[in-house]
Amino acid sequence: MKDNNLKATMEKIPGWMYIGLMGIILVILKLPHLNIPYYWDEAYPFSHAVSAMYENGPRLLPDAIDTELSKGHPLLFYFLAALWMKVFGTSLIAVKSFPMLLSVALLFAVYGTGKKLVSKSVGIIAALFVAVMSVFYVQSSFLVLEVQMTLLTIGAFYFWLKDKHLLYIISGSMLLLTKESGLVAIASVGLLSLIDFFGKSSKQEMGMAKRILRIVYAGLPILIASIYFIIQKMMHGWFLSPVHVGFMSFSKAVILDKLNGIIQYFFIGEGRAYLLLSLAVSVIALYVIKKQALKPMEKRIVLLFSIFIVGFIIFSSLNFLSSRYLLCMMPPFAILTSMFIYRAFENKKVLFAIAVIIPVVAMTHSTYKK
């Protein structure tokens, strides 16, 4: 009998093979870029900062490199890049292979998160959405820290949702030691844990002590990372770089202008309008036409990722803004969209394909049209 179930069809091929193929295609397309001289923020300060870390010897203390080079950011990215250079050399190709590795790892992380939390199909589609996004493709070979930050953000979310608290604490701490804005992700987990604390289902499943302990776990990465910032205060006289703090603006006009730009770019720009359309149609199909509800884990995913996206948009509107900073919101958006498409159209192959192919084509065209 002919199998009309999409899930059964996709299960025939191991998921890692799909992601491996995406990674291979990405590397092949980016190979010519690996020998291109550093550009924009790559040229200064990132390449200079990584080179200084390499020459001084990889260390994580705040005085490992000049703050003019690190711009006051925590040093985990520079530390790991310098270690990579110690092993693979200092040529352009060798150095840019480090962010390429992180980028391929990010695709696998998105796939793994979608697969383990929802289904294999969701993982594959979410990874595909991320792979064709311009903001990801461009940065995949750039010596900047946003890909590492995004990878650790997804890792922290996955481990928290799977109740792997030790791994969450490790990935969350690494996230905060990569870039200060990782605090938004940790705060999102903290808010989710507070919602769980007062939730009816949590009260039925867990005692008071366990619910309090979960809140403590959620905040532990902040406590661990704060050690670095306390040492930074002792060495340099400040917790956060005065340069970055100086970029913050609380002017209503400035905030509204940034909010408008962020929302336009994130939801509409670079072909993502079609991703948003697929999400909207899928939500309507699921709730209005099929009249189905999400499963408990799926509801937690929606809540956590929505809190994070809204929180990061607000955070970004208060700070110096560059489109590459918004990369960390793209995988959660991709996973949410993939999940709703899958739940709405899992047994409707044609509609499923349309909901996936249209945004993929639109985002691919935006990425490669130049």
Backbone hydrogen bonds, N-H to C=O, Kabsch-Sander energy under -0.5 kcal/mol:
donor,donor_aa,acceptor,acceptor_aa,energy
4,N,2,K,-0.7
6,L,4,N,-0.6
6,L,346,E,-1.5
9,T,5,N,-1.6
10,M,6,L,-2.5
11,E,7,K,-1.6
12,K,9,T,-1.1
13,I,10,M,-1.0
17,M,14,P,-1.2
18,Y,14,P,-0.9
18,Y,15,G,-0.6
19,I,15,G,-1.8
20,G,16,W,-2.7
21,L,17,M,-2.2
22,M,18,Y,-2.1
23,G,19,I,-2.7
24,I,20,G,-2.5
25,I,21,L,-2.6
26,L,22,M,-2.5
27,V,23,G,-2.5
28,I,24,I,-2.6
29,L,25,I,-2.6
30,K,26,L,-2.0
31,L,27,V,-1.3
33,H,30,K,-1.3
34,L,30,K,-0.9
34,L,31,L,-1.2
35,N,32,P,-0.5
36,I,33,H,-1.5
42,E,39,Y,-2.1
43,A,40,W,-0.5
44,Y,40,W,-1.6
46,F,41,D,-1.9
47,S,42,E,-2.8
49,A,45,P,-2.9
50,V,46,F,-2.8
51,S,47,S,-2.2
52,A,48,H,-2.3
53,M,49,A,-2.2
54,Y,50,V,-2.3
55,E,51,S,-2.6
56,N,52,A,-2.6
57,G,53,M,-1.2
64,A,61,L,-2.2
69,L,66,D,-1.5
70,S,66,D,-2.0
71,K,67,T,-1.8
72,G,67,T,-0.5
73,H,70,S,-2.0
76,L,177,L,-2.0
79,F,75,L,-2.7
80,L,76,L,-2.6
81,A,77,F,-2.5
82,A,78,Y,-2.3
83,L,79,F,-2.1
84,W,80,L,-2.2
85,M,81,A,-2.0
86,K,82,A,-1.9
87,V,83,L,-1.3
88,F,84,W,-3.1
89,G,85,M,-2.0
95,V,91,S,-2.8
96,K,92,L,-2.9
97,S,93,I,-0.9
98,F,94,A,-0.5
98,F,95,V,-1.4
100,M,96,K,-1.3
101,L,97,S,-2.3
102,L,98,F,-2.0
103,S,99,P,-2.2
104,V,100,M,-2.3
105,A,101,L,-2.4
106,L,102,L,-2.0
107,L,103,S,-1.7
108,F,104,V,-1.9
109,A,105,A,-2.4
110,V,106,L,-2.7
111,Y,107,L,-2.3
112,G,108,F,-3.0
113,T,109,A,-2.5
114,G,110,V,-2.4
115,K,111,Y,-2.9
116,K,112,G,-2.7
117,L,113,T,-2.0
118,V,114,G,-2.1
119,S,114,G,-1.6
123,G,119,S,-1.9
124,I,120,K,-2.3
125,I,121,S,-2.5
126,A,122,V,-2.5
127,A,123,G,-2.1
128,L,124,I,-2.1
129,F,125,I,-2.6
130,V,126,A,-2.2
131,A,127,A,-2.6
132,V,128,L,-1.6
133,M,130,V,-1.3
136,F,133,M,-0.5
137,Y,133,M,-2.8
138,V,134,S,-2.7
139,Q,135,V,-0.8
140,S,136,F,-1.4
141,S,138,V,-0.8
142,F,139,Q,-1.4
144,V,142,F,-2.1
149,M,145,L,-2.3
150,T,146,E,-2.4
151,L,147,V,-2.6
152,L,148,Q,-2.3
153,T,149,M,-2.0
154,I,150,T,-2.4
155,G,151,L,-2.1
156,A,152,L,-2.6
157,F,153,T,-2.3
158,Y,154,I,-2.6
159,F,155,G,-2.6
160,W,156,A,-2.0
161,L,157,F,-2.5
162,K,158,Y,-1.8
163,D,160,W,-1.7
164,K,159,F,-2.9
165,H,163,D,-1.2
168,Y,164,K,-2.1
169,I,165,H,-2.6
170,I,166,L,-2.2
171,S,167,L,-2.7
172,G,168,Y,-3.1
173,S,169,I,-2.1
174,M,170,I,-2.4
175,L,171,S,-2.2
176,L,172,G,-2.0
177,L,173,S,-1.6
178,T,175,L,-1.3
179,K,175,L,-2.0
182,G,179,K,-1.9
183,L,180,E,-2.1
184,V,181,S,-1.7
185,A,182,G,-0.6
186,I,182,G,-1.7
187,A,183,L,-2.9
188,S,184,V,-1.9
189,V,185,A,-2.0
190,G,186,I,-2.4
191,L,187,A,-2.5
192,L,188,S,-2.2
193,S,189,V,-2.4
194,L,190,G,-1.8
195,I,191,L,-2.3
196,D,192,L,-2.7
197,F,193,S,-1.9
198,F,194,L,-1.6
199,G,195,I,-0.8
199,G,196,D,-0.5
203,K,199,G,-1.9
204,Q,200,K,-1.5
205,E,201,S,-1.9
206,M,202,S,-3.0
211,R,207,G,-1.9
212,I,208,M,-2.3
213,L,209,A,-2.3
214,R,210,K,-1.8
215,I,211,R,-1.3
216,V,212,I,-1.9
217,Y,213,L,-2.6
218,A,214,R,-2.3
219,G,215,I,-1.4
220,L,216,V,-1.1
220,L,217,Y,-0.7
222,I,219,G,-0.9
223,L,219,G,-1.4
224,I,220,L,-2.7
225,A,221,P,-2.7
226,S,222,I,-1.8
227,I,223,L,-0.6
227,I,224,I,-1.2
228,Y,224,I,-0.5
228,Y,225,A,-0.9
229,F,225,A,-1.3
230,I,226,S,-2.4
231,I,227,I,-2.1
232,Q,228,Y,-2.4
233,K,229,F,-2.0
234,M,230,I,-2.0
235,M,231,I,-2.3
236,H,232,Q,-3.3
237,G,232,Q,-0.7
237,G,233,K,-1.4
238,W,232,Q,-0.6
245,V,241,S,-2.5
246,G,242,P,-2.1
247,F,243,V,-0.8
247,F,244,H,-0.9
248,M,244,H,-0.6
248,M,245,V,-1.1
249,S,318,L,-1.8
255,I,251,S,-2.8
256,L,252,K,-2.6
257,D,253,A,-2.0
258,K,254,V,-2.4
259,L,255,I,-2.9
260,N,256,L,-2.3
261,G,257,D,-2.0
262,I,258,K,-3.0
263,I,259,L,-2.6
264,Q,260,N,-2.3
265,Y,261,G,-2.4
266,F,262,I,-3.3
267,F,263,I,-2.2
268,I,263,I,-0.5
268,I,264,Q,-1.6
269,G,264,Q,-1.9
271,G,268,I,-0.6
272,R,269,G,-2.0
273,A,268,I,-1.3
274,Y,271,G,-1.2
275,L,271,G,-0.6
276,L,272,R,-2.6
277,L,273,A,-2.0
278,S,274,Y,-2.2
279,L,275,L,-2.2
280,A,276,L,-2.7
281,V,277,L,-2.8
282,S,278,S,-2.2
283,V,279,L,-2.4
284,I,280,A,-2.2
285,A,281,V,-2.6
286,L,282,S,-2.4
287,Y,283,V,-2.6
288,V,284,I,-2.4
289,I,284,I,-1.4
290,K,285,A,-2.9
292,Q,286,L,-2.7
299,K,295,K,-2.3
300,R,296,P,-1.8
301,I,297,M,-2.2
302,V,298,E,-2.4
303,L,299,K,-2.4
304,L,300,R,-2.8
305,F,301,I,-2.7
306,S,302,V,-2.1
307,I,303,L,-2.4
308,F,304,L,-2.3
309,I,305,F,-2.7
310,V,306,S,-2.5
311,G,307,I,-2.7
312,F,308,F,-3.0
313,I,309,I,-2.1
314,I,310,V,-2.2
315,F,311,G,-2.7
316,S,312,F,-2.7
317,S,313,I,-1.6
318,L,314,I,-0.7
318,L,315,F,-1.2
319,N,315,F,-0.5
319,N,316,S,-0.8
325,Y,322,S,-1.6
326,L,323,S,-1.5
327,L,324,R,-1.4
328,C,325,Y,-0.6
329,M,326,L,-1.7
330,M,326,L,-0.5
330,M,327,L,-1.7
333,F,329,M,-1.8
334,A,330,M,-2.7
335,I,331,P,-2.9
336,L,332,P,-2.5
337,T,333,F,-2.3
338,S,334,A,-2.5
339,M,335,I,-2.5
340,F,336,L,-2.1
341,I,337,T,-2.5
342,Y,338,S,-2.5
343,R,339,M,-2.5
344,A,340,F,-2.3
345,F,341,I,-2.5
346,E,342,Y,-1.1
348,K,345,F,-1.7
349,K,347,N,-0.5
352,F,348,K,-2.9
353,A,349,K,-2.7
354,I,350,V,-2.4
355,A,351,L,-2.5
356,V,352,F,-1.5
357,I,353,A,-3.4
358,I,354,I,-1.9
360,V,356,V,-1.7
361,V,357,I,-3.0
362,A,358,I,-2.4
363,M,359,P,-2.7
364,T,360,V,-2.5
365,H,361,V,-2.6
366,S,362,A,-1.9
367,T,363,M,-1.8
368,Y,364,T,-2.5
369,K,365,H,-1.6
